[in-house]
Structure formats: C-alpha cells, structure tokens
Amino acid sequence: MATKTFNFSFLLISFVLLVITGCNNYKYTYDENKKHHGKKSFQNNYSHPEKKSFLKWQLEKFKNPVNHELKETTTEFIFPNVNSIINSNNDLICWLGHSTFLLKINNKIIITDPHLSSRASPFTFIGPKRKIPNLVSFSNLPQIDVTLISHNHYDHLDITTIKEIYKKNSKTFTLAGLGHKHILNFLSSNSLIELDWWENFAYQNLSFTFVPVQHWSSRVIVDRNKSLWGGWVIEYENKKIFFAGDLGFSKDIIDIKEKFGEFHLAFIPIGAYAPRWFMKTMHVNPFEAVKIHKIIAPKKSIAMHWGTFKLTDEPLNEPPIKLRESLLSENIPLDTFLILKPGQIIDID
C-alpha cells in the first residue's frame, strides 16, 4: 500500500521568510479619509468573507488528494518573433503567459505584470515552477516604455524581470499601487510611479488609471496588505483597455464600467480558482470571468492567468475548457472572449 508523503515546501518558505523579514521596518502612512486605507494596511472596497487558511488547504489536499476526471496536459505555446512586434506599424498584443502581455500601442511598448523567470517564488529552488518555457529571453526583450504592475504577489511582480527591463531602459516608467517603493527600491524616483485607486498617469498620448479590484497583497509574512493592489485602465485615442490583474468578483467591476463607459478590450483572469471554498474571495473562476466580460462589455476579452504556473488544484488545462462552457451556456460568441496560445501575437482591431 502506497504511503502519502507531505510536501513541506510551503512551511519551509514561510519559515525562511519569517526569519529574513524579522527586522522589516517598512512603514506607510495611510489616509484615514479614504475607506480603503485602514489604520495599518489597505483593504478592499466591499465586504467579503475572510480569506481562508492556506495551511488548512494544504492539509486537506494531503488528507484527501484531488482526483480530476480531466487529464492534465501541458499548454501549447509559440515562440514569438519580437522583432515583428517592434517593427510593426500596427497596435499589437503578445501574450507571454500568465498575466504578462507585451502591448504595442501608438509605437510605445507596454508590459503587464512582467514575469520571465523560472519560478513564481522568492527562491530559485522551490515554489511554483514555470510549465512552459520562457518565450522571450532577457536579451531579446525589447525596450519597455511602461511597465504595469497589478500587485506584489510573486507570480505578478518578478524582481529579476523588472531589473532587466530597467537595465535595458533606465527611462522606463514602472507603474504600481501605493506601497511598492520598498520592494522596487532599485528603481529611480523618476521611474517608479506609485498610484492610489482612481489616480492617473499620463505618458505622451497614453493614459493609465489604477482601479480598484478585490484582492490582497503580501510577499512576506509581515507585510500583508501593506501595498495596494488593483487593475489598470489604458486610454488612448478613442479606445479603452481594461487589465484586471488578479481579482475576486466584486461590485468594483460595476464601478469601473460606470466610470469609464465603453471598452475596446479587456484582459480577464480565468485560472487559479480551485478549491472554491479557499479561492473564491480572491480569484474568479471561468464562470465569474464571463460575468466580468458581460459587465465590462468590451468588443473582445482575452483570457489570462492560466496555463503557465500550477498555483491551485484544478488541472492546468481546465480553465479554457470551463470558459468555453460558460460562454456557450450564456449564448455568448466564443470569438468575443479569446483564448490565446502563449506567444501568440494578434492585432488590436
């Protein structure tokens, strides 16, 4: 009879992080006139059940291993021709996996939640490992004009990648929520732009607004919600793009729609949702992603946050299957919510 072996990796990471952050002296002054500024940390706009215990989730997985009917398969990918993006006269999108997109808009290169490292972890030897190759090497990465960071979790904010971006172009702008300065202290004061919810940064003929979504932040044991999370709205010419970052479903989506009106494009997460009792508050599932698609009502949405890192219990290839099922059940045309292959390049119509 086979015996179960327990994976203590999460305990090791927690212990090491506790040790190395014991002398953390990070401080941020919160604005008591804003409801999402608490006394000691940021908070979501709308009440929701408290996030459940990570330890409980791991112990439950050990006691009752999840058996899925769906056989897990690896994600198909394409190595993109980066020069074709740089040299194109069109506005383009290239999905590099997870929440990382290269966008060419008005001859400017924008990258979202850049992550080109092998693990979503503070360590190189432990933590969620990339399930597809890194599709663009650091040497082939184009000069980035604007980097958008949704929040500080390791699968969204990768220090190594941001350092490489900054090394290639010290005049790049890195946009993040309040409270990221201590994490990104290698960036110059001119490069790092910290914004509160609904605040805006203008760069030439582009506009970037940091918008509220329901989530949380933490990189170490003692910094929970000390930096602000959110999504981004990009405006240019007569178009608006919504990059949702990472989120649970909340009324924030309605607020964003009411403020900005018509959207041309939306990037919406569809993965890392199981088990629901643990993930529901902070990660939408494909059905909820479709709800966001219906509320934001863009001409097209693009699925993200799946197929790159194994973060939760569902099979790596399940989210796009469930997304298609959800779209069909709502009689929504499949070509309005796109499922790209990592590395695929498409025009922004």
Order of alpha helices (4+ residues) and beta strands (2+ residues): alpha-alpha-alpha-beta-beta-beta-beta-alpha-beta-beta-beta-beta-beta-beta-alpha-beta-alpha-alpha-beta-alpha-beta-beta
